Amino acid sequence: PIDDISGIMNFRPHGEHSLYYPREGIILAEPLGCWNKEAAMEYCTGMRNFISQLPSVPSRWCRIIDLSQYELHTPDVPALLNRLARWTSDQGCVVHSYIFSNTLQIQTVDEMFESIGARYFSADDREEALAQCQQALLEQRR
C-alpha cells in the first residue's frame, strides 16, 4: 500500500480556452467546459503569452471573458484567476467585461474583483461587451 500518493499524482488539464483579438485594444477570452487548477494555469500562461505576442500592445486595453460555455471549476481555480485579473489590470486592462451563464459565476467574479479592489462590467452578449469596451477605450483617450 502507498501511504502518500501526492508525489505520484500528475493531473492533466480539464477544460479548454480560446483567445481572440476581435478589435484593436480588445482581447476576447472564451473558457470552455469544467476546469481544474491545471487548466486555469494553462489559461493564465496562455493569456500572458497572447498579450506579449500582440503586434503592438496598447497602453490601455480591455478584456472580454465569455463564460457562456464555461461550467464549473475546482476550488483552487478562483485564486489563480484572481492573480490573472490583478496582473491584467497592472498591464493596462481598463475594463473586464464578463458574459455570465449562471449565478455561481457572478458570485465568483464578484468575490474575485472585491478582493483586488477593481470593478468589472457584465454584458448579455459579445456585442454588448464589445460596445462597453469600445466606450471605455474612447473615454481613456480623452
N, C-alpha and C positions, 0 to 999 in steps of 0.2 A: 504494500500500500504506500501511496505517496501522501506525505503529510502536508507539504507545501507545493501547490501546483502553480503559484503565481509566476515563478520563473519559467515555466513551461508554456503557459498560455500565450499565444500570439494571435491577437484579434485582427481580422480584416475589416476594412471599412464597410459599413452597411449604410446605404444611401448614396445619392449622387448629387451633382450640381452642374449647372451650366452658367457661364458668364458671357455677357454680350456688351457691346458698346454701341447702343442704338442711335445716339446723338452725341455731338460734341459736349464733353463735360458730364455725361451721364452714363453710369455703369448699371447694368441690369443683372441681378443675381437670381437664379432660379434653383433653389434647393428642391430635391425630389425624394420622396419616399420617407422611410424611417431612418434616423441617424443614430449612430453610436459615436463615441469620442473620436475614433479614428477617422470617420467620415468628416466630422467637424474640423479636425486637424488638417485634412486634405483641402477642405474648403478655405480655411484661413490661409494656408500656404498658396492655394490657387488664386485667391483674391490679391494677396500681396504681389505675386508674380505677374498677374494680369495687369495690375496698376503700373508696375515697374516696366512692363513691356509696351505700354501705350506709346505711340509715336511722340506725343507731347502731352504730358500730364499737366492740366491746368492747375493754377494755384487754388482755385475753388471749383469743386465738383460735387455731384450728387450721386446717391446710390439708391436704386430701387431694389427691394427684396420681395420677390413674388412668391408668397408662401401657399399659393393655391394648390400646388401638388406636393406640399410638404405635410407629413403625417405626424409622427411622434419623434421623440429623442430620449436617450438615456439621461439620467440626472446630471451627468458630468458635462453635458454639451453646453448649457447656458453660460457657464463660466468662460469657456473658450470663445463663444460668440460675443460675450461682454468685452473681452480683451480686443477682439477684432473691431467692434464698434468704437471703442476708445481709440484704437490705432487709426482707423479710417478718419475719425474726427481730427486727430492730430496731423493727418496727412492732407487736410484741406476739404474733407467732405462736409458740406454745409447743410445738406438735407439727407435724411434717411427716410425713404418713403416705403412703407410696408403695405402689401396686399395680403390680408389675412383670410383664412378659410375656417377658423374656429376660435372660440374664446380662450382656449388654453394658449394659443399663440399670442393673443393680445396680452394676457396676463404675464407671460414670459418676457415679452418685449417691454411691457410697462416696467417690470422689475429691473430688467437689464438697463434701461435708459435712466431710471431713477437712480440707480447705483453709480452711474457715471456722470450724472448731472447734466445730461443732454436731453434734447427732445427729438421726437420723430413725428412724421406725418403718417396718416392712414389713408389709403386710397381703395376705391372699389374695384379698379381695374388698371391695366397698364396705361391706358390713355390718360386717366386722371393723375396717375403717378408721374407720367411724363410732363403733364401740364404743371404740376406742383414744382417739379424740378426746374423746368424752364423759367417759371416765375421767380423762383429763388435765385437762380443764376442771373437773371436780369437785375434783380434788386442788389445783388452783390457787385455788379458792375457800376452802379450809380455812385 
